[in-house]
Amino acid sequence: MRVIAGHSRAGVSTGRKELVRYFMVKGGRMKALRVVGLWVALVLGMASSAMAEGFALTEWSARGLGLASGMVGRADDVSAIAYNAAGITQLPGVQVMGGMGLIAPMGTLSLDTTYGKQETTTKPAVWAAPHAYASWQLNDSLWLGLGVFSRFGLGNSYDQNWTGRYNLYSVNLQTISAVPTLAWKINDILSVSAGLEIMNVNLTTEQKIPFPLGIPNPATDSDIGVQASGWGVGGHFGLHARLNDQWSVGLAYKTQVTVNAYGEAKHDGVLKNAGMLRDCDAHGTVQLPDSLALGVAYKPLDNLSFEVGAVWTRWSTYNSLNIYMDNGNQSISHKNWKDGWNFNASVEYKPLDWWSLRAGFWYETPVINEDHSDFMVPSNGRTALTLGTGVEWNDFTIDFAYCHMWINPTSYDDTDGHGILDSKYITGGHSKDTVANIYILSFGYKF
């Protein structure tokens, strides 16, 4: 059972300046705000289905994914609010972006049992991850920004009668964060930003409970499902330095977010019918990790740029996952994960003024402690290749990206995860052939 719970843009045309002045002075600003509000409402309305295989998400825009998250040093479009919001001081006027990612994970669990080896493949699924951003230049030194996107999520489901059902047969975790931000252009080189993150978490898990007597049998199993939700608050801080026309450096820090989740545990099956289990309220607390990202961007030509970066995530804060039920039962689950690193590199080339091509690579170090591994997160480090393209037409932008992710196997030979080695017939095993395909589309407009 689980509960988780810049800088001015050079070359701005006179016409665009006049349009910005119209929005800021003549009352057109309300039209821009209505567009932004519609975009944000759309993302929030779809947030209940924003889930993905894995735990930490970086699918925050099509351009960002095509560049393997190489947007900390560049930080030169409105999705920088998610990567490094200090960069929005490079954006004149009012700019908005919205879009959708589709994430399709798949993998196999190969388990050793007293009856021989048994393999189970995750059920086919596609999860949606929307995003929306807006930036607003207040004057020559201050910018406002708002981003709505998902920082953490996972989704896995197996057949209800599969071998590992006493640990888990379904999990859906979704987070959605709203981040209002203020960015300050200190001078022509240095900009800084600060934002407030308001995060909502929703979780559903389902597992089986074996009948306490005899050999485990699907016919005598009972069900327990936990649904919980909660809120947490954190902060985002950014720094962006445009050293010259070729080199820029970015640094972004996201604080820890502690979420207190409340919900209910519902039971079904033999044990409930016998009066041995009853529905009740449940609650738990989880501390989601802070992270620090560094990006160095190099632009040797007006139509060519490179970025290398690293992201450190303090996964060691995820040391346990405990839930408590009002009927007196509780579940103590050790995690003790390790801090992790993501290393990325990317290139962007514009063969034409209106057309961009992108490619990137990233590698994530393993973070799971396999002494406590379970079926909720059957992965332990990831490698990804990304491709993307984008077109500009007047003030419109359309971007698309594809990512193929290879996910490292996880061993269950020594785990103390509930419902695995203590399930009476699983003796070990591992995940294998786990991958994810990600497709993402973003639309942008510059007022």
C-alpha positions as CSV (number, residue, x, y, z in Angstrom):
1,M,0.0,0.0,0.0
2,R,1.4,3.4,-0.9
3,V,0.5,7.0,-0.4
4,I,2.5,9.7,-2.0
5,A,0.7,11.6,-1.2
6,G,18.5,38.9,-20.1
7,H,18.0,40.9,-21.4
8,S,16.2,42.9,-24.1
9,R,15.6,41.1,-27.3
10,A,17.6,42.7,-30.1
11,G,16.0,43.8,-33.3
12,V,12.5,44.3,-32.1
13,S,10.5,45.8,-34.9
14,T,8.8,49.2,-34.5
15,G,5.5,47.5,-35.3
16,R,5.9,45.0,-32.4
17,K,6.9,47.8,-30.0
18,E,3.7,49.7,-31.0
19,L,1.6,46.5,-30.4
20,V,3.2,46.0,-27.0
21,R,2.4,49.6,-26.1
22,Y,-1.2,49.0,-27.1
23,F,-1.5,46.1,-24.7
24,M,0.3,47.9,-21.9
25,V,-1.3,51.4,-22.2
26,K,-4.5,51.3,-24.3
27,G,-6.3,48.5,-22.4
28,G,-5.3,45.6,-24.7
29,R,-3.6,44.2,-21.7
30,M,-6.9,42.7,-20.7
31,K,-7.1,40.8,-24.0
32,A,-3.7,39.3,-23.3
33,L,-4.7,38.4,-19.8
34,R,-7.8,36.6,-21.1
35,V,-5.7,34.5,-23.4
36,V,-3.3,33.6,-20.6
37,G,-6.2,32.8,-18.3
38,L,-7.8,30.5,-20.9
39,W,-4.5,28.7,-21.4
40,V,-4.0,28.2,-17.6
41,A,-7.5,27.0,-17.1
42,L,-7.1,24.5,-19.8
43,V,-4.0,23.0,-18.2
44,L,-5.6,22.9,-14.7
45,G,-8.6,21.3,-16.2
46,M,-6.6,18.5,-17.7
47,A,-4.2,18.1,-14.7
48,S,-6.1,15.1,-13.3
49,S,-4.8,13.0,-16.2
50,A,-1.2,14.3,-16.2
51,M,0.9,11.2,-15.3
52,A,4.0,9.6,-16.6
53,E,6.2,6.6,-16.1
54,G,9.0,7.5,-13.7
55,F,9.0,10.0,-10.8
56,A,10.7,13.2,-11.8
57,L,9.4,14.8,-15.0
58,T,11.1,17.2,-17.4
59,E,8.6,17.3,-20.2
60,W,7.9,21.0,-19.7
61,S,7.8,22.2,-23.4
62,A,8.4,20.8,-26.9
63,R,11.5,23.0,-27.4
64,G,12.9,22.0,-24.0
65,L,12.4,18.3,-24.6
66,G,14.0,18.5,-28.0
67,L,17.0,20.1,-26.3
68,A,17.1,17.4,-23.6
69,S,16.2,20.1,-21.0
70,G,19.0,22.3,-22.2
71,M,17.1,25.5,-21.3
72,V,18.9,26.6,-18.2
73,G,21.7,28.4,-20.0
74,R,19.6,29.4,-23.0
75,A,16.4,30.3,-21.1
76,D,15.3,32.3,-24.1
77,D,11.6,31.4,-24.5
78,V,8.7,31.7,-22.1
79,S,9.0,28.0,-21.0
80,A,12.1,29.2,-19.2
81,I,9.7,29.8,-16.3
82,A,10.0,26.0,-15.7
83,Y,13.7,25.7,-16.4
84,N,15.3,29.0,-15.3
85,A,12.9,31.9,-15.0
86,A,15.6,34.5,-14.8
87,G,15.9,34.1,-18.5
88,I,12.5,35.7,-19.2
89,T,14.1,39.1,-19.0
90,Q,15.2,38.3,-22.6
91,L,11.6,38.4,-23.7
92,P,9.9,41.6,-24.8
93,G,6.2,42.4,-24.2
94,V,3.7,39.7,-23.4
95,Q,4.4,36.1,-24.5
96,V,2.4,32.9,-24.0
97,M,2.9,29.2,-24.6
98,G,0.7,26.1,-24.1
99,G,0.9,22.5,-25.1
100,M,0.6,18.8,-24.4
101,G,2.9,15.9,-23.9
102,L,2.0,12.3,-24.4
103,I,4.0,9.7,-22.5
104,A,3.8,6.0,-23.4
105,P,5.8,3.7,-21.1
106,M,6.2,0.0,-21.3
107,G,8.2,-2.7,-19.6
108,T,8.4,-6.2,-18.3
109,L,8.9,-7.6,-14.8
110,S,10.6,-11.0,-14.7
111,L,10.1,-12.6,-11.3
112,D,11.5,-15.8,-9.9
113,T,8.9,-17.8,-8.0
114,T,8.6,-21.2,-6.4
115,Y,6.7,-22.2,-9.5
116,G,9.4,-21.0,-11.9
117,K,10.1,-17.8,-13.7
118,Q,7.0,-15.6,-14.5
119,E,7.0,-12.5,-16.7
120,T,4.4,-9.7,-16.7
121,T,4.3,-6.7,-19.1
122,T,2.7,-3.4,-18.0
123,K,-0.6,-2.6,-19.5
124,P,-0.4,-0.3,-22.6
125,A,-1.2,3.3,-21.6
126,V,-0.6,6.8,-22.7
127,W,-0.5,9.6,-20.1
128,A,-1.0,13.3,-20.8
129,A,1.2,16.0,-19.4
130,P,0.0,19.6,-20.3
131,H,1.9,22.8,-19.8
132,A,1.2,26.6,-20.0
133,Y,3.3,29.7,-19.5
134,A,3.0,33.5,-19.8
135,S,5.5,36.3,-19.3
136,W,4.8,40.0,-19.1
137,Q,7.4,42.8,-19.3
138,L,6.4,45.4,-16.8
139,N,9.3,47.9,-17.6
140,D,12.9,47.8,-18.6
141,S,14.0,45.9,-15.5
142,L,11.0,43.8,-14.2
143,W,9.1,40.9,-15.7
144,L,6.2,38.8,-14.3
145,G,5.7,35.2,-15.2
146,L,3.3,32.3,-14.6
147,G,3.9,28.7,-15.3
148,V,1.7,25.6,-14.8
149,F,3.3,22.3,-15.3
150,S,4.0,18.9,-13.7
151,R,7.3,18.2,-11.9
152,F,6.6,14.6,-10.6
153,G,4.4,11.8,-11.8
154,L,4.1,8.1,-12.5
155,G,1.7,5.6,-13.9
156,N,1.9,1.8,-14.0
157,S,-0.7,-0.9,-14.1
158,Y,-0.6,-4.7,-14.3
159,D,-3.2,-7.4,-14.6
160,Q,-5.1,-7.7,-11.3
161,N,-4.0,-11.3,-10.8
162,W,-0.4,-10.9,-11.7
163,T,2.4,-12.4,-9.6
164,G,3.3,-9.2,-7.7
165,R,-0.3,-8.1,-7.0
166,Y,0.3,-8.1,-3.2
167,N,2.7,-5.2,-3.6
168,L,0.9,-3.3,-6.3
169,Y,-1.2,-3.8,-9.4
170,S,-2.0,-0.1,-10.2
171,V,-0.6,3.3,-9.4
172,N,-1.3,6.8,-10.7
173,L,0.5,9.7,-9.3
174,Q,0.0,13.2,-10.6
175,T,1.4,16.6,-9.5
176,I,0.6,20.0,-11.0
177,S,2.5,23.1,-10.0
178,A,1.5,26.7,-10.5
179,V,4.5,29.0,-10.2
180,P,4.0,32.8,-10.3
181,T,7.4,34.4,-10.8
182,L,9.1,37.8,-10.7
183,A,12.3,38.4,-12.7
184,W,14.7,41.3,-12.3
185,K,17.2,42.5,-14.9
186,I,20.0,43.9,-12.8
187,N,22.0,45.0,-15.8
188,D,22.8,44.0,-19.3
189,I,24.6,40.9,-18.1
190,L,22.9,39.6,-15.0
191,S,19.2,38.7,-14.2
192,V,17.7,37.0,-11.2
193,S,14.2,35.5,-10.5
194,A,12.1,34.2,-7.6
195,G,8.9,32.3,-7.7
196,L,6.4,30.6,-5.4
197,E,5.5,27.0,-6.2
198,I,2.0,25.8,-5.3
199,M,1.8,22.1,-5.9
200,N,-1.2,19.8,-5.8
201,V,-0.7,16.0,-5.6
202,N,-3.2,13.3,-6.4
203,L,-2.6,9.6,-5.9
204,T,-4.4,6.4,-6.5
205,T,-3.0,2.9,-5.7
206,E,-4.5,-0.5,-5.8
207,Q,-3.2,-3.9,-4.5
208,K,-4.4,-7.3,-3.4
209,I,-4.4,-8.7,0.1
210,P,-4.0,-12.5,0.4
211,F,-6.4,-14.6,2.5
212,P,-4.4,-15.3,5.7
213,L,-4.8,-19.1,5.5
214,G,-3.6,-21.4,2.8
215,I,-1.8,-20.7,-0.5
216,P,-2.3,-17.3,-2.1
217,N,-5.1,-17.6,-4.6
218,P,-6.8,-14.9,-6.7
219,A,-10.2,-16.3,-5.9
220,T,-9.7,-15.6,-2.2
221,D,-7.8,-12.3,-2.5
222,S,-9.2,-9.0,-1.2
223,D,-8.7,-5.6,-2.7
224,I,-7.5,-2.4,-1.0
225,G,-7.4,0.9,-2.9
226,V,-6.0,4.2,-1.5
227,Q,-7.0,7.6,-2.9
228,A,-5.3,10.7,-1.4
229,S,-4.6,14.3,-2.3
230,G,-2.8,17.2,-0.8
231,W,-1.0,20.5,-1.2
232,G,2.5,21.7,-0.8
233,V,4.4,25.0,-1.2
234,G,8.0,25.6,-2.3
235,G,10.2,28.1,-4.1
236,H,12.0,28.6,-7.4
237,F,15.1,30.8,-7.7
238,G,17.1,31.5,-10.9
239,L,20.1,33.4,-12.1
240,H,21.0,34.0,-15.7
241,A,24.2,35.7,-17.0
242,R,24.6,36.7,-20.6
243,L,28.4,37.1,-20.6
244,N,28.5,38.3,-24.3
245,D,26.8,37.5,-27.6
246,Q,28.1,34.0,-27.6
247,W,28.2,32.7,-24.0
248,S,25.5,32.5,-21.3
249,V,25.3,30.7,-18.0
250,G,22.2,29.8,-16.0
251,L,21.7,28.5,-12.4
252,A,18.3,27.4,-11.1
253,Y,17.2,26.0,-7.7
254,K,13.9,24.5,-6.8
255,T,13.2,23.9,-3.1
256,Q,11.9,20.8,-1.4
257,V,8.1,20.5,-1.2
258,T,6.5,18.7,1.7
259,V,3.0,17.3,1.0
260,N,0.5,16.2,3.6
261,A,-2.0,13.9,1.8
262,Y,-5.4,13.0,3.1
263,G,-7.8,10.5,1.6
264,E,-9.5,7.1,2.2
265,A,-8.7,3.4,2.0
266,K,-11.4,1.3,0.5
267,H,-11.6,-2.5,0.7
268,D,-13.4,-5.2,-1.2
269,G,-13.5,-9.0,-1.3
270,V,-13.5,-11.9,1.1
271,L,-11.9,-10.1,4.1
272,K,-14.3,-7.2,3.9
273,N,-17.3,-9.4,3.6
274,A,-16.2,-11.3,6.6
275,G,-15.9,-8.1,8.6
276,M,-12.2,-8.3,9.0
277,L,-11.5,-5.1,7.0
278,R,-13.4,-1.8,6.9
279,D,-13.2,1.3,4.8
280,C,-11.5,4.2,6.7
281,D,-9.7,7.5,6.3
282,A,-6.0,7.5,5.6
283,H,-3.2,10.0,5.6
284,G,0.5,10.2,4.9
285,T,3.4,12.7,4.3
286,V,6.0,12.8,1.6
287,Q,8.9,15.2,1.1
288,L,9.6,15.8,-2.6
289,P,13.3,16.7,-3.3
290,D,15.0,19.9,-4.1
291,S,17.2,20.3,-7.2
292,L,19.9,22.5,-8.5
293,A,20.5,22.9,-12.2
294,L,23.5,24.4,-14.1
295,G,23.6,25.2,-17.8
296,V,26.3,26.7,-20.0
297,A,25.2,27.8,-23.5
298,Y,27.5,28.7,-26.4
299,K,26.2,30.4,-29.6
300,P,29.0,30.6,-32.2
301,L,26.7,31.7,-34.9
302,D,23.3,33.5,-35.0
303,N,21.7,30.2,-36.2
304,L,23.6,27.7,-34.1
305,S,23.8,27.1,-30.3
306,F,25.0,24.4,-27.9
307,E,24.4,23.7,-24.3
308,V,25.7,21.4,-21.7
309,G,24.2,21.1,-18.3
310,A,23.8,19.1,-15.1
311,V,21.0,18.8,-12.6
312,W,21.5,17.5,-9.0
313,T,18.4,16.2,-7.2
314,R,18.4,15.5,-3.5
315,W,16.5,12.2,-3.7
316,S,18.0,11.3,-0.2
317,T,15.1,13.2,1.3
318,Y,12.8,10.4,0.0
319,N,13.8,8.1,2.9
320,S,10.4,6.5,3.7
321,L,6.8,6.4,2.8
322,N,4.5,5.9,5.7
323,I,0.7,5.8,5.8
324,Y,-1.7,5.7,8.7
325,M,-5.3,4.6,8.7
326,D,-8.0,5.6,11.1
327,N,-8.8,1.9,11.8
328,G,-5.4,1.6,13.6
329,N,-3.4,0.0,10.8
330,Q,-0.3,1.5,9.4
331,S,2.3,0.8,6.7
332,I,5.9,1.7,7.2
333,S,7.9,1.5,3.9
334,H,11.6,2.3,3.8
335,K,13.0,4.0,0.7
336,N,16.4,5.5,1.5
337,W,17.1,6.7,-2.1
338,K,20.3,8.2,-3.2
339,D,20.9,11.7,-4.6
340,G,20.9,11.7,-8.3
341,W,22.5,13.5,-11.3
342,N,21.2,14.3,-14.7
343,F,23.8,15.2,-17.4
344,N,22.6,16.7,-20.7
345,A,23.9,18.1,-23.9
346,S,22.0,19.6,-26.9
347,V,22.3,21.5,-30.1
348,E,19.9,23.8,-32.0
349,Y,20.4,24.8,-35.6
350,K,18.3,27.1,-37.8
351,P,18.7,26.3,-41.5
352,L,16.2,29.0,-42.2
353,D,15.1,32.1,-40.2
354,W,11.7,30.4,-39.6
355,W,12.8,26.8,-39.1
356,S,14.7,25.2,-36.2
357,L,16.2,21.7,-35.8
358,R,17.1,20.3,-32.3
359,A,18.7,17.2,-30.8
360,G,19.8,16.3,-27.3
361,F,21.0,13.6,-25.0
362,W,20.8,13.0,-21.3
363,Y,21.9,10.4,-18.7
364,E,20.5,10.0,-15.2
365,T,22.3,8.2,-12.5
366,P,20.5,5.5,-10.5
367,V,18.8,6.7,-7.3
368,I,16.8,3.7,-6.0
369,N,18.0,1.7,-3.0
370,E,17.4,-1.9,-4.2
371,D,17.2,-3.1,-0.6
372,H,13.8,-1.4,-0.6
373,S,12.8,-1.6,-4.3
374,D,9.1,-2.2,-5.2
375,F,6.9,-2.3,-8.3
376,M,5.7,1.4,-8.0
377,V,8.9,2.7,-9.7
378,P,10.5,-0.2,-11.7
379,S,13.4,1.9,-12.9
380,N,16.9,2.9,-11.7
381,G,18.5,5.5,-13.9
382,R,17.5,6.6,-17.4
383,T,19.2,7.5,-20.7
384,A,17.4,9.5,-23.4
385,L,17.8,10.7,-27.0
386,T,15.7,13.6,-28.1
387,L,14.8,15.2,-31.4
388,G,12.8,18.3,-32.1
389,T,11.8,20.9,-34.7
390,G,10.0,24.3,-34.6
391,V,8.6,26.9,-37.0
392,E,7.9,30.6,-36.6
393,W,5.3,32.4,-38.6
394,N,5.0,36.1,-37.7
395,D,4.3,36.1,-34.0
396,F,3.3,32.4,-33.8
397,T,5.5,29.5,-32.9
398,I,4.9,25.8,-33.2
399,D,7.3,23.2,-31.8
400,F,7.3,19.4,-31.7
401,A,9.7,17.0,-30.0
402,Y,10.2,13.2,-29.6
403,C,12.1,11.4,-26.9
404,H,13.1,7.8,-26.6
405,M,14.0,6.8,-23.1
406,W,15.9,3.7,-22.0
407,I,15.2,2.8,-18.3
408,N,17.7,0.8,-16.3
409,P,16.5,-2.5,-14.7
410,T,15.8,-2.8,-11.0
411,S,16.6,-5.9,-9.0
412,Y,14.3,-7.4,-6.5
413,D,16.6,-10.1,-5.2
414,D,17.3,-8.5,-1.8
415,T,14.3,-6.2,-1.3
416,D,12.3,-5.9,1.8
417,G,9.4,-4.3,-0.1
418,H,6.1,-5.5,1.2
419,G,4.3,-8.1,-0.9
420,I,7.4,-9.2,-2.8
421,L,9.9,-11.6,-1.1
422,D,7.5,-11.9,1.9
423,S,4.6,-13.0,-0.4
424,K,5.4,-16.7,0.2
425,Y,6.4,-17.5,-3.4
426,I,8.4,-14.7,-5.0
427,T,12.1,-15.4,-4.5
428,G,13.7,-12.6,-6.6
429,G,13.6,-11.0,-10.1
430,H,14.2,-7.8,-12.0
431,S,12.6,-5.4,-14.4
432,K,13.7,-5.5,-18.0
433,D,13.1,-4.0,-21.5
434,T,11.6,-0.8,-19.9
435,V,11.4,2.2,-22.2
436,A,9.2,5.2,-22.7
437,N,8.3,7.1,-25.9
438,I,7.4,10.8,-25.4
439,Y,5.7,13.1,-27.9
440,I,5.1,16.8,-27.2
441,L,3.6,19.7,-29.0
442,S,3.7,23.4,-28.0
443,F,2.1,26.5,-29.4
444,G,3.3,30.0,-28.6
445,Y,2.4,33.6,-29.4
446,K,4.2,36.9,-28.9
447,F,1.9,39.9,-28.4
